[in-house]
């Protein structure tokens, strides 16, 4: 059964949704893993994407597999955006509370990372970061990886907050298309 048929049929027969999951879950986990570089997070986001797709399956009006995948991946993109927005706040809260998030076992984690091609993607990302100016790279590291506020980064780098914002913005604008191309290349390699 096609992806589109499984999605449309699931509006009246929820069990048909399992066919959509079977057809698309592995590719969606890889999609998420390439963007988060973390197998556990990829599994969580994939599960939430399918939950949202199931909840909204009656709204799907497409007639092709491409439209069904677009419906699913639009939801996936929204889940990624929400993840990045809430991630910093949640990580700080979990740390303050001393809570630990359960993890998948190493074999599952390794299998997800292998399917997503993360062993090849990580060096490519590092190469793209190395192509940035040292100032942009350091500003991005402090803002994105260390999650520091702009004013603290400015104090550390002995520059204005506006300069930090500009460096981060320029770095992200430079990296964005390059990383999208790497992700698309990885998807095409499958």
C-alpha positions as CSV (number, residue, x, y, z in Angstrom):
1,X,0.0,0.0,0.0
2,X,1.3,3.5,-0.8
3,X,2.2,6.0,1.9
4,X,-0.6,8.3,0.7
5,X,-3.2,5.6,0.8
6,X,-2.1,4.5,4.3
7,X,-2.4,8.1,5.5
8,X,-5.8,8.7,3.9
9,X,-7.2,5.3,5.0
10,X,-6.0,5.9,8.6
11,X,-8.6,8.6,9.0
12,X,-11.3,5.9,9.2
13,X,-9.1,3.0,10.2
14,X,-6.4,3.9,12.8
15,X,-4.7,0.6,12.2
16,X,-3.8,1.7,8.7
17,X,-1.5,4.3,10.3
18,X,0.8,1.5,11.2
19,X,1.5,1.0,7.5
20,X,2.6,4.6,7.2
21,X,4.8,4.2,10.3
22,X,6.4,1.0,8.8
23,X,7.0,2.7,5.5
24,X,8.5,6.0,6.8
25,X,9.8,5.6,10.3
26,X,13.4,4.5,9.5
27,X,13.9,7.4,7.0
28,X,12.4,9.9,9.5
29,X,14.6,8.7,12.3
30,X,17.6,9.2,10.0
31,X,16.3,12.6,9.0
32,X,16.1,13.7,12.7
33,X,19.4,12.1,13.6
34,X,21.2,14.1,10.8
35,X,19.8,17.3,12.2
36,X,20.2,16.7,15.9
37,X,23.3,14.5,15.8
38,X,21.8,12.4,18.6
39,X,20.1,9.0,18.2
40,X,18.0,9.3,21.4
41,X,16.7,12.7,20.5
42,X,16.0,11.5,16.9
43,X,13.8,8.7,18.3
44,X,11.9,11.0,20.6
45,X,11.3,13.6,17.8
46,X,10.3,10.8,15.4
47,X,7.8,9.5,17.9
48,X,6.3,12.9,18.5
49,X,6.1,13.5,14.7
50,X,4.1,10.4,14.2
51,X,1.9,11.2,17.2
52,X,1.2,14.6,15.7
53,X,0.6,13.1,12.2
54,X,-1.8,10.6,13.7
55,X,-3.7,13.3,15.6
56,X,-3.9,15.4,12.4
57,X,-4.4,12.6,9.9
58,X,-8.0,13.7,9.1
59,X,-6.7,17.1,7.8
60,X,-4.6,15.4,5.2
61,X,-6.0,16.1,1.7
62,X,-3.2,15.0,-0.5
63,X,-3.4,12.4,-3.3
64,X,0.2,11.3,-3.7
65,X,3.0,9.7,-1.8
66,X,5.0,12.9,-2.2
67,X,2.1,14.9,-0.6
68,X,1.9,12.4,2.2
69,X,5.6,12.6,2.9
70,X,5.4,16.5,2.7
71,X,2.7,16.3,5.3
72,X,4.8,14.1,7.6
73,X,8.1,16.1,7.1
74,X,6.4,19.4,7.6
75,X,5.3,18.1,11.0
76,X,8.9,16.8,11.5
77,X,10.3,20.3,10.7
78,X,8.0,21.9,13.3
79,X,9.0,19.3,15.9
80,X,12.7,20.2,15.2
81,X,12.0,23.9,15.6
82,X,10.1,23.3,18.9
83,X,12.9,21.1,20.1
84,X,15.6,23.7,19.5
85,X,13.5,26.4,21.1
86,X,12.7,24.5,24.2
87,X,15.8,22.5,24.5
88,X,18.0,25.0,26.3
89,X,15.3,25.7,28.9
90,X,14.6,22.0,29.4
91,X,18.3,21.0,29.7
92,X,18.9,23.7,32.3
93,X,15.7,22.7,34.3
94,X,16.7,19.0,34.2
95,X,20.2,19.9,35.4
96,X,18.9,22.1,38.2
97,X,16.6,19.3,39.4
98,X,19.3,16.7,39.1
99,X,17.1,14.6,36.8
100,X,18.5,12.2,34.2
101,X,16.8,11.4,30.9
102,X,16.6,7.7,30.1
103,X,18.7,6.7,27.1
104,X,18.4,4.0,24.5
105,X,21.0,1.2,24.8
106,X,24.3,1.5,23.0
107,X,23.4,-1.0,20.2
108,X,20.2,0.9,19.3
109,X,22.0,4.2,19.5
110,X,24.8,3.0,17.3
111,X,22.4,1.5,14.8
112,X,20.5,4.8,14.5
113,X,23.7,6.8,14.0
114,X,25.0,4.3,11.4
115,X,21.7,4.5,9.4
116,X,21.8,8.3,9.6
117,X,25.4,8.3,8.4
118,X,26.5,10.5,11.3
119,X,30.1,9.1,11.2
120,X,30.5,10.7,7.8
121,X,28.4,13.8,8.6
122,X,30.2,14.9,11.7
123,X,33.6,15.4,10.0
124,X,31.8,17.3,7.2
125,X,30.2,19.6,9.7
126,X,33.5,20.2,11.4
127,X,35.0,21.1,8.0
128,X,32.2,23.6,7.5
129,X,32.8,25.1,10.9
130,X,36.5,25.3,10.2
131,X,35.7,27.3,7.0
132,X,34.2,30.1,9.1
133,X,36.3,32.9,10.4
134,X,37.8,32.2,13.9
135,X,35.6,35.0,15.3
136,X,32.4,33.6,13.9
137,X,33.3,30.0,14.9
138,X,34.0,31.1,18.5
139,X,30.9,33.2,18.8
140,X,28.8,30.2,17.4
141,X,30.5,27.8,19.8
142,X,29.7,30.0,22.8
143,X,26.1,30.7,21.7
144,X,25.0,27.4,20.3
145,X,27.0,24.8,22.1
146,X,27.7,26.5,25.4
147,X,24.2,28.2,25.3
148,X,25.6,31.4,26.7
149,X,23.6,34.7,26.5
150,X,24.9,37.3,24.1
151,X,25.9,39.7,26.9
152,X,28.1,37.1,28.5
153,X,29.7,36.2,25.2
154,X,30.4,39.8,24.5
155,X,32.2,40.1,27.9
156,X,34.3,37.0,27.2
157,X,35.3,38.1,23.7
158,X,35.7,41.8,24.8
159,X,33.4,43.0,22.0
160,X,30.0,44.6,21.9
161,X,26.8,42.5,22.1
162,X,25.9,43.8,18.6
163,X,29.2,42.4,17.3
164,X,28.5,39.0,18.9
165,X,25.0,39.0,17.4
166,X,26.4,39.8,14.0
167,X,29.0,37.1,14.2
168,X,26.5,34.5,15.2
169,X,24.1,35.6,12.6
170,X,26.7,35.7,9.8
171,X,28.0,32.3,10.9
172,X,24.6,30.7,10.9
173,X,23.7,32.3,7.5
174,X,26.9,30.9,6.1
175,X,26.5,27.4,7.6
176,X,22.7,27.1,6.9
177,X,22.9,26.4,3.2
178,X,26.0,24.3,3.5
179,X,24.5,22.1,6.3
180,X,21.2,21.7,4.3
181,X,23.3,20.6,1.3
182,X,25.1,18.0,3.5
183,X,21.8,16.8,4.9
184,X,20.2,16.5,1.4
185,X,23.3,14.7,0.2
186,X,23.0,12.2,3.0
187,X,19.3,11.7,2.2
188,X,20.2,11.1,-1.5
189,X,22.8,8.6,-0.6
190,X,20.2,6.3,1.1
